[in-house]
Amino acid sequence: MNPKISIIISNRNDISMLVVTIRSCIEELKPLGPGASEIIICDNSDPRIYKLLGSAIPAGYIREGLIRVYYQNFPCLFTARETAIKHAKGNYILCVDSHVIIGRDMVLDLVNFMDSKEDDKTLGFAHAPVNWAHQHESAGRHDRDMSECELGNWGTVHKSPRTITWKGMPWICRREWFLDKETGLGGYGALVEHKLSWGGGDMHIGIKPWLLGFKNWAVPTSPAIHIGPFPKMDNRGCNRNDKYRLWSKSGNGPHTIGFLVSCFILGGEPMMERNKGVITEKFGQYLDVKKWWNKAKEYGKKEKQWLDDRRVMTFEQLLKTKPWDLND
C-alpha cells in the first residue's frame, strides 16, 4: 500500500542542517503510524559534497525505505522538487526546505486538514506558517499580502482555517493535482522546462491555483522554523568554491529571473510593467530587467498560452475580487 504522505526535500550543499531536518521530519511523522509516510530527497549538491551525504543520512532509514535519495547533476531547485515529486508515492506531498525544524504536530494537522477536504475539488495548496529560528513563534506567517506589492509582502498568521493568497514552503497538496497538466496545477511549468535559476517559484505555483479555479488555505498549526544559514559550521569539509545552500549560481539565466518570467506567465506584459520597479529594487544586483525582458517572455510563452487556455480569471480580476477574502 502506498504511503499517505511524501515529504519532499530538495537539497543543495546542505549537510548538517539537512540531517537536522530529516530527524525532525521523522519525529513528526510518528503520529501517522508505520508505513504512512516517506521522505524523498533530490540532491543538487556539488558532486564532492554529494559524496558526503552517505555518511550523514541515517542508513537504516534508507534500508527500510523511509528515505529515498535521488541525485540530479544540475543545480536547479525547481527541477529538483519536481524530480522528487515524480518519484514520490504518497497521496499528499509536503514540501519543506532542507534546513527547517518541523513544528510539533504540523504534519499531522496538515494531513488531517487535507483529509477533511477529501471531496473538495477546488482544494489547492494548504500552508502551515513559517518563521525563522531567531524569532518567537508568534512571528510565524501564513501568507503574502499583495495589496501593496504584487510579488507579495509577508502577511499574517491565521488562528482558524481560511483561504489565503500564496506562500512558500511548507505547503501540502495532492500529488496528482500538482503534476496534472490537464485538470490540475501543471507543476512549475516554464521554470522546470528551461531549468531556470532560483526566484519566483513560490509566487508562480502559488498564484496559478487561483487563476485556474482552485483555492489555497492556511492551516492553524505550529510553524516550520527556518534555520541558518550557518556557513562556518556547514562549510566544514567544503572548499571556498562550494556554494553552501545558495542557489545564486544555479540554473539557467541570472539569479531571480523566475520572478520576471512568472509575471509574464501570470499577467502578461502589464504585470511585468507594473512590477519591473520592485523587481529592480529587490533583485537589481542580480537581474538586469531591461536586458532580460524579451528573454523572459520567450521562456514563458508556452506556459502562458497553456494558462490562458485553462484559467477561469485573469490576474487583474484576481487582484480586484480578492477571492481569498470571500470566506470572511
N, C-alpha and C positions, 0 to 999 in steps of 0.2 A: 504494500500500500504506500502511495506517495505521501510525503510529509505535508502537513497543513501549511507550513511557512518556511520560506528560504530567506535567510539573512544574506544580503548582497553587500560585499565589501570590495571596492577597487583599491588597490594599494600601489603607491609609488614611493619607494625608498623609505618606507616606514618599517622599522623592525621592533624596537622596544614598545612603541605605542600600539603597534598592530597586535602584539601579544596581549597587552592590557585590554584592548577592545575585544579580542576573541574570548578571553576569560570572562569578561563582563557579559558578553552575549550568552555564553554557556550558562552562566549563573541565572540569567533572566529567562532562559529557555526551559529551565527545570519545571516550572509550574504547568507547562503544556504536556508534560509526560513523555515517556520514551517513544522514539520513532516519529514524533510530531513535527520535527524541525531539522534543519540542516544549515550549514554556513558555507557559502560559495564565495571564494576569493578569486578575483582575476588580478594577477600581479603585473604591474607595468614597470617594475624596478629596473634600474640599470643592471645588466647581466651579472656583474660581480656581486651586487647586493642581493639579487635573487638567490644566488647560491647559498647565502647565509640563512635563508628562511627555514631550510630544512632542520636546522639545529634550534630554531626559535619557536616554531609552531609545535604544540603538543602532538607527538607522533601517534599516540594512542587514539586520539580523536580522528585522525586521518585513517587509520586502520579500520576503525569502527564505521567509517562512512559519514560521521557527523560533519567533518570538514572536508571539502574538496578544493583543490588549488589548481588554477589554470594560469599559464604564462602567456602573455601577449608581448611579442617582441617589437612593440611600437608604443611609445608613451602617450596614449590618448585616453583621457578619463571617460569620455562618452562611449567609445568602442569597448573599453574595459567593462563598464557597467552592463552594457548590452550583452557582451560575451558571457558574463556571469549569469545574467538573467536567462539567456537561452539555455544554459546548462542546468539551471535550477529545475527542481521537480515539484516545488511547493505550489499550492493553490494561490497563496499570497506570497508576495515578495516584500521584504522590508529592507530599504536601502539605508546604510549608515556609513559614515566616514571611517577611515582606518585609524582614527585617533579620538575615540569617544568612550565615555563611560555610560552604559545604558542605565536609565533611571529605573528605580525599583518598580516592578510590575508594569513597566512601559510596554513591553512586548505583549504581555497578557491582555492589557487594556486595549491595545490596538487590534489584536486578534478578535477579542470579544466584540469590539465595535464593528469590525468587518462582518462578523457572523450575524450581528443584529441587522445588517443591511443586505443580507443574502439575496433578497428579492428585489432590491433597488437597482434597476438598470441604469440609473443616472450616476451611480457612485463612481467617482474618480479617485483622487488621492485622499488619504486620511493622514493627518500630521500630528505627531507629538511635538511639544515645544522643544526648543534648544536654547541652551545658554553656554557660557564659557566658564572654565574652571575657576577663574578668579572672581566670578560673580555669585551673588546669592541666588538661590533657586527662584526667588520672586522675579528675577530679571529675565526669566525664560520668555521666549516669544514664539507665537504660533504662526504669524502670517506677515505679509508685506502690504503696506499701505500705499496704494497707487494714486491717492488723491492729489499729491503734490509732485510726485515723480513716477512716471510710468514704469521705470525699472524697479520701483518699489522700495521705500524706506521701511525699516523694521516697524512692525505694527505692535500687537499686544498679545497677552496671554488670555485665553478664554477658560472660564470655570465650568462651562457646560458645552456639550456638543453643538456646533453650529457651522454653517458654511462660511468659508473664508476665501481670500483671493488665491494666493500661492505662497509657497515657502520651499526652502531647500530641505535636505535631509534633517531628521529622519522622516521618511514617508513610507507608507504601506499602500499597496494596491493589489488588484488581481493580476496575476502574471499574464494570463491570456489577454486581458484587456490592454496591458501595457504594450505588448508586441503586435497586437492585431492591427493591420493596416487597412482593413476593410470597414470594420464597425467599431474599432477601438481607438487608442491613442496613436498608434504608429511609432512609438518609441521616440528616440532622439532625432530621427529623420536626417536632415541635411548635416547635422553635427557629426553623425556617425558616417554618413555616406562619404563625406570629404575628410574624415578624421581630423576635425578641427581642434585647435588649441583650446585650453580652458577658457571658460567665460560664457555666460548666458544660458547655460544648460538648464538650470533650475527654473529660470524665468520661462524658457522655451516650453518645457514639458508641463510647467505649472499653469500657464495661461491657455495652452491648447485645449485642455479639457472643457473649459467654459465655452470656448468658441465652437466646440463640437457637440455641446449639449449635455456635458457631464458636470458634476459638482465636486469641489474639494471641501474637505471637512477638517475642523480642529477637534482633537480628542483630548479631553481634560485628563492628563496623566503626568507622571514625573517626567522631567525633561531629559533629553540626552545631553551630556555635558561634554563639550568640545575641549580637548586638552592639547596643550602645546601651541606652537612647536617648541621643542627643546633641543635645538641643534647641537649644543655641546654634548648632550647625552646620546642622541640618536645618531650622531655622525661618528661615533666610535667605530672604528673598522672601516670607515669611508675615507676616501681621499678628497681633496678640495675640488675635484671635478664632478663629484657626485652631488646632485641637487636634492637635498633632503626634502621629501614630501612635496616639493613645489612642482607646479605644472607649467611654470612660465616658459620653459624651454621645450615643452612637449606639444605634439600635434602639428598640423599644417596651419600656416598662416600665423600672424602675430598673436601674442597673448591678448585675450579678451575679444577676439574677432567675432566670437559667437554672439555677443550682445548685438552687434550691428546686423549680423545675419538673421538673428531671431526677430529683430524689429521689422526687417523686410518681410519675413515669412508671416508674422502675426498681423502686421498692419500696413504693409507696403511702404512705399517711399514716404507717405505722410507721417508714419510713425518714426521712420528714420530721421526725417527732418526735425520733428518735434524733440527728438532725444539726442541729436548729434552734439548739442551743447553739454548735456550732462554726461554723455559718454566720454567726451573730450576732457571734461573736468575730472571725472573719476579715473579714467584709464588712458589719458593722453600720453603718459610716459611710455606706454606700450604700443598704442594703436594710433596711427595717422588716419583719422576718419576720412579725410578727403582722398587720400591715396588709395584706400581700400574700399571706397564707396561702391564702385561698379563691380569689383570682385565679390563683395558681399552679396550683391544682387544675383550674381552668377551662381554663387554657392547655394543660394536659397530658392532659385527659380523653380526647380522641380517640386520641392515640398510645398512652396506657396501655392502652386497650381493644385496639388493634392488637397491642401487645406481648403482652398477656395471652393473646390468641388463638394466638400463634405460639411463645412461649417454651417451652424444654424444662426450665427450672428457675427457681425463684424467686430473688430477690436473697438472701434468708436462706439458701437452700440453697447458693448460690454462696459466701457467707462461711463457711459451715460446712465444705464439702467442699474448698475451695481447689483447684479442678481444675488451676490453673496449676502446682501443685507435684507433680502426679502423674507427671511425667516424670523426677523426681529419683531 
